[in-house]
Amino acid sequence: MDSRAIDSEKVIVVIGAGVIGLTTALRIQETRKYHVAIIAETFPSDPLTIRYTSQ
């Protein structure tokens, strides 16, 4: 088994779906060692609005 395979017991929760939260979640997920859950009041929806980066 690949040592980088996801262990289903390892979950990291990222709070916030702004630039920092989504970037953090992506970087953690790229390690392939953890499942990532994002908790946020709202998620960015329209990438053409100024609010896209401040959700």
mmCIF file of the N, C-alpha and C atoms, coordinates in Angstrom:
data_MODEL
# 
_entry.id   MODEL 
# 
loop_
_atom_site.group_PDB 
_atom_site.id 
_atom_site.type_symbol 
_atom_site.label_atom_id 
_atom_site.label_alt_id 
_atom_site.label_comp_id 
_atom_site.label_asym_id 
_atom_site.label_entity_id 
_atom_site.label_seq_id 
_atom_site.pdbx_PDB_ins_code 
_atom_site.Cartn_x 
_atom_site.Cartn_y 
_atom_site.Cartn_z 
_atom_site.occupancy 
_atom_site.B_iso_or_equiv 
_atom_site.pdbx_formal_charge 
_atom_site.auth_seq_id 
_atom_site.auth_comp_id 
_atom_site.auth_asym_id 
_atom_site.auth_atom_id 
_atom_site.pdbx_PDB_model_num 
ATOM 1   N N  . MET A 1 1  ? 0.843   -1.191 0.000   1.00 0.00 ? 1  MET A N  1 
ATOM 2   C CA . MET A 1 1  ? 0.000   0.000  0.000   1.00 0.00 ? 1  MET A CA 1 
ATOM 3   C C  . MET A 1 1  ? 0.882   1.247  0.000   1.00 0.00 ? 1  MET A C  1 
ATOM 4   N N  . ASP A 1 2  ? 0.502   2.216  -0.768  1.00 0.00 ? 2  ASP A N  1 
ATOM 5   C CA . ASP A 1 2  ? 1.223   3.483  -0.831  1.00 0.00 ? 2  ASP A CA 1 
ATOM 6   C C  . ASP A 1 2  ? 1.183   4.176  0.519   1.00 0.00 ? 2  ASP A C  1 
ATOM 7   N N  . SER A 1 3  ? 2.345   4.583  1.020   1.00 0.00 ? 3  SER A N  1 
ATOM 8   C CA . SER A 1 3  ? 2.388   5.252  2.325   1.00 0.00 ? 3  SER A CA 1 
ATOM 9   C C  . SER A 1 3  ? 1.702   6.610  2.288   1.00 0.00 ? 3  SER A C  1 
ATOM 10  N N  . ARG A 1 4  ? 1.429   7.120  1.096   1.00 0.00 ? 4  ARG A N  1 
ATOM 11  C CA . ARG A 1 4  ? 0.742   8.409  0.979   1.00 0.00 ? 4  ARG A CA 1 
ATOM 12  C C  . ARG A 1 4  ? -0.766  8.242  0.851   1.00 0.00 ? 4  ARG A C  1 
ATOM 13  N N  . ALA A 1 5  ? -1.254  7.030  0.899   1.00 0.00 ? 5  ALA A N  1 
ATOM 14  C CA . ALA A 1 5  ? -2.696  6.788  0.776   1.00 0.00 ? 5  ALA A CA 1 
ATOM 15  C C  . ALA A 1 5  ? -3.437  7.437  1.936   1.00 0.00 ? 5  ALA A C  1 
ATOM 16  N N  . ILE A 1 6  ? -4.651  7.874  1.659   1.00 0.00 ? 6  ILE A N  1 
ATOM 17  C CA . ILE A 1 6  ? -5.453  8.549  2.678   1.00 0.00 ? 6  ILE A CA 1 
ATOM 18  C C  . ILE A 1 6  ? -5.904  7.557  3.733   1.00 0.00 ? 6  ILE A C  1 
ATOM 19  N N  . ASP A 1 7  ? -5.638  7.882  4.980   1.00 0.00 ? 7  ASP A N  1 
ATOM 20  C CA . ASP A 1 7  ? -6.136  7.102  6.112   1.00 0.00 ? 7  ASP A CA 1 
ATOM 21  C C  . ASP A 1 7  ? -7.501  7.683  6.453   1.00 0.00 ? 7  ASP A C  1 
ATOM 22  N N  . SER A 1 8  ? -8.548  6.884  6.332   1.00 0.00 ? 8  SER A N  1 
ATOM 23  C CA . SER A 1 8  ? -9.909  7.393  6.512   1.00 0.00 ? 8  SER A CA 1 
ATOM 24  C C  . SER A 1 8  ? -10.163 7.934  7.912   1.00 0.00 ? 8  SER A C  1 
ATOM 25  N N  . GLU A 1 9  ? -9.276  7.665  8.852   1.00 0.00 ? 9  GLU A N  1 
ATOM 26  C CA . GLU A 1 9  ? -9.447  8.162  10.214  1.00 0.00 ? 9  GLU A CA 1 
ATOM 27  C C  . GLU A 1 9  ? -8.897  9.579  10.383  1.00 0.00 ? 9  GLU A C  1 
ATOM 28  N N  . LYS A 1 10 ? -8.133  10.054 9.430   1.00 0.00 ? 10 LYS A N  1 
ATOM 29  C CA . LYS A 1 10 ? -7.501  11.362 9.557   1.00 0.00 ? 10 LYS A CA 1 
ATOM 30  C C  . LYS A 1 10 ? -8.298  12.408 8.780   1.00 0.00 ? 10 LYS A C  1 
ATOM 31  N N  . VAL A 1 11 ? -8.995  13.255 9.514   1.00 0.00 ? 11 VAL A N  1 
ATOM 32  C CA . VAL A 1 11 ? -9.794  14.315 8.902   1.00 0.00 ? 11 VAL A CA 1 
ATOM 33  C C  . VAL A 1 11 ? -9.348  15.645 9.482   1.00 0.00 ? 11 VAL A C  1 
ATOM 34  N N  . ILE A 1 12 ? -9.122  16.605 8.630   1.00 0.00 ? 12 ILE A N  1 
ATOM 35  C CA . ILE A 1 12 ? -8.792  17.961 9.061   1.00 0.00 ? 12 ILE A CA 1 
ATOM 36  C C  . ILE A 1 12 ? -9.944  18.858 8.651   1.00 0.00 ? 12 ILE A C  1 
ATOM 37  N N  . VAL A 1 13 ? -10.384 19.693 9.579   1.00 0.00 ? 13 VAL A N  1 
ATOM 38  C CA . VAL A 1 13 ? -11.469 20.627 9.319   1.00 0.00 ? 13 VAL A CA 1 
ATOM 39  C C  . VAL A 1 13 ? -10.878 22.019 9.151   1.00 0.00 ? 13 VAL A C  1 
ATOM 40  N N  . VAL A 1 14 ? -11.189 22.659 8.034   1.00 0.00 ? 14 VAL A N  1 
ATOM 41  C CA . VAL A 1 14 ? -10.762 24.030 7.762   1.00 0.00 ? 14 VAL A CA 1 
ATOM 42  C C  . VAL A 1 14 ? -11.986 24.912 7.918   1.00 0.00 ? 14 VAL A C  1 
ATOM 43  N N  . ILE A 1 15 ? -11.860 25.945 8.731   1.00 0.00 ? 15 ILE A N  1 
ATOM 44  C CA . ILE A 1 15 ? -12.976 26.860 8.958   1.00 0.00 ? 15 ILE A CA 1 
ATOM 45  C C  . ILE A 1 15 ? -12.777 28.091 8.087   1.00 0.00 ? 15 ILE A C  1 
ATOM 46  N N  . GLY A 1 16 ? -13.722 28.308 7.180   1.00 0.00 ? 16 GLY A N  1 
ATOM 47  C CA . GLY A 1 16 ? -13.679 29.460 6.293   1.00 0.00 ? 16 GLY A CA 1 
ATOM 48  C C  . GLY A 1 16 ? -13.392 29.052 4.862   1.00 0.00 ? 16 GLY A C  1 
ATOM 49  N N  . ALA A 1 17 ? -14.092 29.688 3.928   1.00 0.00 ? 17 ALA A N  1 
ATOM 50  C CA . ALA A 1 17 ? -13.932 29.372 2.511   1.00 0.00 ? 17 ALA A CA 1 
ATOM 51  C C  . ALA A 1 17 ? -13.439 30.578 1.725   1.00 0.00 ? 17 ALA A C  1 
ATOM 52  N N  . GLY A 1 18 ? -12.688 31.428 2.399   1.00 0.00 ? 18 GLY A N  1 
ATOM 53  C CA . GLY A 1 18 ? -12.065 32.553 1.710   1.00 0.00 ? 18 GLY A CA 1 
ATOM 54  C C  . GLY A 1 18 ? -10.781 32.091 1.046   1.00 0.00 ? 18 GLY A C  1 
ATOM 55  N N  . VAL A 1 19 ? -9.987  33.031 0.606   1.00 0.00 ? 19 VAL A N  1 
ATOM 56  C CA . VAL A 1 19 ? -8.742  32.703 -0.086  1.00 0.00 ? 19 VAL A CA 1 
ATOM 57  C C  . VAL A 1 19 ? -7.836  31.842 0.797   1.00 0.00 ? 19 VAL A C  1 
ATOM 58  N N  . ILE A 1 20 ? -7.657  32.236 2.026   1.00 0.00 ? 20 ILE A N  1 
ATOM 59  C CA . ILE A 1 20 ? -6.761  31.499 2.919   1.00 0.00 ? 20 ILE A CA 1 
ATOM 60  C C  . ILE A 1 20 ? -7.322  30.119 3.251   1.00 0.00 ? 20 ILE A C  1 
ATOM 61  N N  . GLY A 1 21 ? -8.603  30.039 3.564   1.00 0.00 ? 21 GLY A N  1 
ATOM 62  C CA . GLY A 1 21 ? -9.211  28.758 3.904   1.00 0.00 ? 21 GLY A CA 1 
ATOM 63  C C  . GLY A 1 21 ? -9.168  27.765 2.762   1.00 0.00 ? 21 GLY A C  1 
ATOM 64  N N  . LEU A 1 22 ? -9.536  28.207 1.563   1.00 0.00 ? 22 LEU A N  1 
ATOM 65  C CA . LEU A 1 22 ? -9.538  27.300 0.416   1.00 0.00 ? 22 LEU A CA 1 
ATOM 66  C C  . LEU A 1 22 ? -8.123  26.896 0.011   1.00 0.00 ? 22 LEU A C  1 
ATOM 67  N N  . THR A 1 23 ? -7.186  27.829 0.095   1.00 0.00 ? 23 THR A N  1 
ATOM 68  C CA . THR A 1 23 ? -5.796  27.503 -0.222  1.00 0.00 ? 23 THR A CA 1 
ATOM 69  C C  . THR A 1 23 ? -5.234  26.507 0.777   1.00 0.00 ? 23 THR A C  1 
ATOM 70  N N  . THR A 1 24 ? -5.531  26.730 2.050   1.00 0.00 ? 24 THR A N  1 
ATOM 71  C CA . THR A 1 24 ? -5.082  25.804 3.089   1.00 0.00 ? 24 THR A CA 1 
ATOM 72  C C  . THR A 1 24 ? -5.657  24.414 2.862   1.00 0.00 ? 24 THR A C  1 
ATOM 73  N N  . ALA A 1 25 ? -6.950  24.340 2.593   1.00 0.00 ? 25 ALA A N  1 
ATOM 74  C CA . ALA A 1 25 ? -7.599  23.049 2.356   1.00 0.00 ? 25 ALA A CA 1 
ATOM 75  C C  . ALA A 1 25 ? -6.982  22.338 1.150   1.00 0.00 ? 25 ALA A C  1 
ATOM 76  N N  . LEU A 1 26 ? -6.728  23.075 0.096   1.00 0.00 ? 26 LEU A N  1 
ATOM 77  C CA . LEU A 1 26 ? -6.140  22.490 -1.104  1.00 0.00 ? 26 LEU A CA 1 
ATOM 78  C C  . LEU A 1 26 ? -4.747  21.943 -0.829  1.00 0.00 ? 26 LEU A C  1 
ATOM 79  N N  . ARG A 1 27 ? -3.932  22.732 -0.146  1.00 0.00 ? 27 ARG A N  1 
ATOM 80  C CA . ARG A 1 27 ? -2.554  22.298 0.147   1.00 0.00 ? 27 ARG A CA 1 
ATOM 81  C C  . ARG A 1 27 ? -2.539  21.056 1.036   1.00 0.00 ? 27 ARG A C  1 
ATOM 82  N N  . ILE A 1 28 ? -3.433  21.002 2.015   1.00 0.00 ? 28 ILE A N  1 
ATOM 83  C CA . ILE A 1 28 ? -3.505  19.824 2.882   1.00 0.00 ? 28 ILE A CA 1 
ATOM 84  C C  . ILE A 1 28 ? -3.944  18.612 2.074   1.00 0.00 ? 28 ILE A C  1 
ATOM 85  N N  . GLN A 1 29 ? -4.944  18.798 1.235   1.00 0.00 ? 29 GLN A N  1 
ATOM 86  C CA . GLN A 1 29 ? -5.470  17.686 0.442   1.00 0.00 ? 29 GLN A CA 1 
ATOM 87  C C  . GLN A 1 29 ? -4.433  17.169 -0.554  1.00 0.00 ? 29 GLN A C  1 
ATOM 88  N N  . GLU A 1 30 ? -3.590  18.051 -1.057  1.00 0.00 ? 30 GLU A N  1 
ATOM 89  C CA . GLU A 1 30 ? -2.564  17.645 -2.020  1.00 0.00 ? 30 GLU A CA 1 
ATOM 90  C C  . GLU A 1 30 ? -1.546  16.679 -1.416  1.00 0.00 ? 30 GLU A C  1 
ATOM 91  N N  . THR A 1 31 ? -1.408  16.669 -0.099  1.00 0.00 ? 31 THR A N  1 
ATOM 92  C CA . THR A 1 31 ? -0.480  15.727 0.538   1.00 0.00 ? 31 THR A CA 1 
ATOM 93  C C  . THR A 1 31 ? -0.994  14.301 0.452   1.00 0.00 ? 31 THR A C  1 
ATOM 94  N N  . ARG A 1 32 ? -2.280  14.124 0.191   1.00 0.00 ? 32 ARG A N  1 
ATOM 95  C CA . ARG A 1 32 ? -2.941  12.820 0.087   1.00 0.00 ? 32 ARG A CA 1 
ATOM 96  C C  . ARG A 1 32 ? -2.838  12.019 1.380   1.00 0.00 ? 32 ARG A C  1 
ATOM 97  N N  . LYS A 1 33 ? -2.702  12.712 2.505   1.00 0.00 ? 33 LYS A N  1 
ATOM 98  C CA . LYS A 1 33 ? -2.623  12.042 3.803   1.00 0.00 ? 33 LYS A CA 1 
ATOM 99  C C  . LYS A 1 33 ? -3.883  12.243 4.634   1.00 0.00 ? 33 LYS A C  1 
ATOM 100 N N  . TYR A 1 34 ? -4.733  13.190 4.231   1.00 0.00 ? 34 TYR A N  1 
ATOM 101 C CA . TYR A 1 34 ? -5.888  13.545 5.048   1.00 0.00 ? 34 TYR A CA 1 
ATOM 102 C C  . TYR A 1 34 ? -7.122  13.780 4.181   1.00 0.00 ? 34 TYR A C  1 
ATOM 103 N N  . HIS A 1 35 ? -8.270  13.546 4.781   1.00 0.00 ? 35 HIS A N  1 
ATOM 104 C CA . HIS A 1 35 ? -9.522  14.028 4.206   1.00 0.00 ? 35 HIS A CA 1 
ATOM 105 C C  . HIS A 1 35 ? -9.677  15.453 4.716   1.00 0.00 ? 35 HIS A C  1 
ATOM 106 N N  . VAL A 1 36 ? -10.240 16.333 3.918   1.00 0.00 ? 36 VAL A N  1 
ATOM 107 C CA . VAL A 1 36 ? -10.409 17.729 4.323   1.00 0.00 ? 36 VAL A CA 1 
ATOM 108 C C  . VAL A 1 36 ? -11.887 18.084 4.260   1.00 0.00 ? 36 VAL A C  1 
ATOM 109 N N  . ALA A 1 37 ? -12.373 18.686 5.331   1.00 0.00 ? 37 ALA A N  1 
ATOM 110 C CA . ALA A 1 37 ? -13.740 19.202 5.371   1.00 0.00 ? 37 ALA A CA 1 
ATOM 111 C C  . ALA A 1 37 ? -13.654 20.711 5.540   1.00 0.00 ? 37 ALA A C  1 
ATOM 112 N N  . ILE A 1 38 ? -14.440 21.438 4.772   1.00 0.00 ? 38 ILE A N  1 
ATOM 113 C CA . ILE A 1 38 ? -14.464 22.900 4.859   1.00 0.00 ? 38 ILE A CA 1 
ATOM 114 C C  . ILE A 1 38 ? -15.800 23.312 5.449   1.00 0.00 ? 38 ILE A C  1 
ATOM 115 N N  . ILE A 1 39 ? -15.735 24.119 6.496   1.00 0.00 ? 39 ILE A N  1 
ATOM 116 C CA . ILE A 1 39 ? -16.944 24.645 7.127   1.00 0.00 ? 39 ILE A CA 1 
ATOM 117 C C  . ILE A 1 39 ? -16.956 26.151 6.900   1.00 0.00 ? 39 ILE A C  1 
ATOM 118 N N  . ALA A 1 40 ? -18.048 26.644 6.322   1.00 0.00 ? 40 ALA A N  1 
ATOM 119 C CA . ALA A 1 40 ? -18.154 28.074 6.055   1.00 0.00 ? 40 ALA A CA 1 
ATOM 120 C C  . ALA A 1 40 ? -19.618 28.474 5.998   1.00 0.00 ? 40 ALA A C  1 
ATOM 121 N N  . GLU A 1 41 ? -19.870 29.704 6.373   1.00 0.00 ? 41 GLU A N  1 
ATOM 122 C CA . GLU A 1 41 ? -21.237 30.229 6.296   1.00 0.00 ? 41 GLU A CA 1 
ATOM 123 C C  . GLU A 1 41 ? -21.676 30.319 4.839   1.00 0.00 ? 41 GLU A C  1 
ATOM 124 N N  . THR A 1 42 ? -20.771 30.792 3.993   1.00 0.00 ? 42 THR A N  1 
ATOM 125 C CA . THR A 1 42 ? -21.051 30.877 2.559   1.00 0.00 ? 42 THR A CA 1 
ATOM 126 C C  . THR A 1 42 ? -19.798 30.466 1.800   1.00 0.00 ? 42 THR A C  1 
ATOM 127 N N  . PHE A 1 43 ? -19.999 30.053 0.560   1.00 0.00 ? 43 PHE A N  1 
ATOM 128 C CA . PHE A 1 43 ? -18.888 29.704 -0.309  1.00 0.00 ? 43 PHE A CA 1 
ATOM 129 C C  . PHE A 1 43 ? -18.881 30.678 -1.476  1.00 0.00 ? 43 PHE A C  1 
ATOM 130 N N  . PRO A 1 44 ? -17.704 30.982 -2.020  1.00 0.00 ? 44 PRO A N  1 
ATOM 131 C CA . PRO A 1 44 ? -17.654 31.871 -3.180  1.00 0.00 ? 44 PRO A CA 1 
ATOM 132 C C  . PRO A 1 44 ? -18.506 31.293 -4.310  1.00 0.00 ? 44 PRO A C  1 
ATOM 133 N N  . SER A 1 45 ? -19.277 32.155 -4.954  1.00 0.00 ? 45 SER A N  1 
ATOM 134 C CA . SER A 1 45 ? -20.147 31.650 -6.010  1.00 0.00 ? 45 SER A CA 1 
ATOM 135 C C  . SER A 1 45 ? -19.882 32.298 -7.361  1.00 0.00 ? 45 SER A C  1 
ATOM 136 N N  . ASP A 1 46 ? -19.701 33.584 -7.389  1.00 0.00 ? 46 ASP A N  1 
ATOM 137 C CA . ASP A 1 46 ? -19.496 34.290 -8.648  1.00 0.00 ? 46 ASP A CA 1 
ATOM 138 C C  . ASP A 1 46 ? -18.069 34.826 -8.690  1.00 0.00 ? 46 ASP A C  1 
ATOM 139 N N  . PRO A 1 47 ? -17.181 34.202 -9.467  1.00 0.00 ? 47 PRO A N  1 
ATOM 140 C CA . PRO A 1 47 ? -15.783 34.626 -9.483  1.00 0.00 ? 47 PRO A CA 1 
ATOM 141 C C  . PRO A 1 47 ? -15.551 35.995 -10.113 1.00 0.00 ? 47 PRO A C  1 
ATOM 142 N N  . LEU A 1 48 ? -16.587 36.599 -10.655 1.00 0.00 ? 48 LEU A N  1 
ATOM 143 C CA . LEU A 1 48 ? -16.421 37.902 -11.288 1.00 0.00 ? 48 LEU A CA 1 
ATOM 144 C C  . LEU A 1 48 ? -16.755 39.061 -10.355 1.00 0.00 ? 48 LEU A C  1 
ATOM 145 N N  . THR A 1 49 ? -17.196 38.771 -9.135  1.00 0.00 ? 49 THR A N  1 
ATOM 146 C CA . THR A 1 49 ? -17.508 39.849 -8.204  1.00 0.00 ? 49 THR A CA 1 
ATOM 147 C C  . THR A 1 49 ? -16.362 40.044 -7.222  1.00 0.00 ? 49 THR A C  1 
ATOM 148 N N  . ILE A 1 50 ? -16.269 41.240 -6.652  1.00 0.00 ? 50 ILE A N  1 
ATOM 149 C CA . ILE A 1 50 ? -15.217 41.548 -5.691  1.00 0.00 ? 50 ILE A CA 1 
ATOM 150 C C  . ILE A 1 50 ? -15.376 40.729 -4.412  1.00 0.00 ? 50 ILE A C  1 
ATOM 151 N N  . ARG A 1 51 ? -16.594 40.300 -4.094  1.00 0.00 ? 51 ARG A N  1 
ATOM 152 C CA . ARG A 1 51 ? -16.835 39.513 -2.883  1.00 0.00 ? 51 ARG A CA 1 
ATOM 153 C C  . ARG A 1 51 ? -16.276 38.093 -2.992  1.00 0.00 ? 51 ARG A C  1 
ATOM 154 N N  . TYR A 1 52 ? -15.880 37.677 -4.186  1.00 0.00 ? 52 TYR A N  1 
ATOM 155 C CA . TYR A 1 52 ? -15.381 36.317 -4.387  1.00 0.00 ? 52 TYR A CA 1 
ATOM 156 C C  . TYR A 1 52 ? -14.219 35.991 -3.454  1.00 0.00 ? 52 TYR A C  1 
ATOM 157 N N  . THR A 1 53 ? -13.339 36.946 -3.224  1.00 0.00 ? 53 THR A N  1 
ATOM 158 C CA . THR A 1 53 ? -12.152 36.683 -2.406  1.00 0.00 ? 53 THR A CA 1 
ATOM 159 C C  . THR A 1 53 ? -12.357 36.981 -0.938  1.00 0.00 ? 53 THR A C  1 
ATOM 160 N N  . SER A 1 54 ? -13.522 37.401 -0.535  1.00 0.00 ? 54 SER A N  1 
ATOM 161 C CA . SER A 1 54 ? -13.701 37.757 0.874   1.00 0.00 ? 54 SER A CA 1 
ATOM 162 C C  . SER A 1 54 ? -14.825 36.977 1.536   1.00 0.00 ? 54 SER A C  1 
ATOM 163 N N  . GLN A 1 55 ? -15.129 35.823 1.036   1.00 0.00 ? 55 GLN A N  1 
ATOM 164 C CA . GLN A 1 55 ? -16.185 35.000 1.629   1.00 0.00 ? 55 GLN A CA 1 
ATOM 165 C C  . GLN A 1 55 ? -15.654 34.212 2.787   1.00 0.00 ? 55 GLN A C  1 
# 
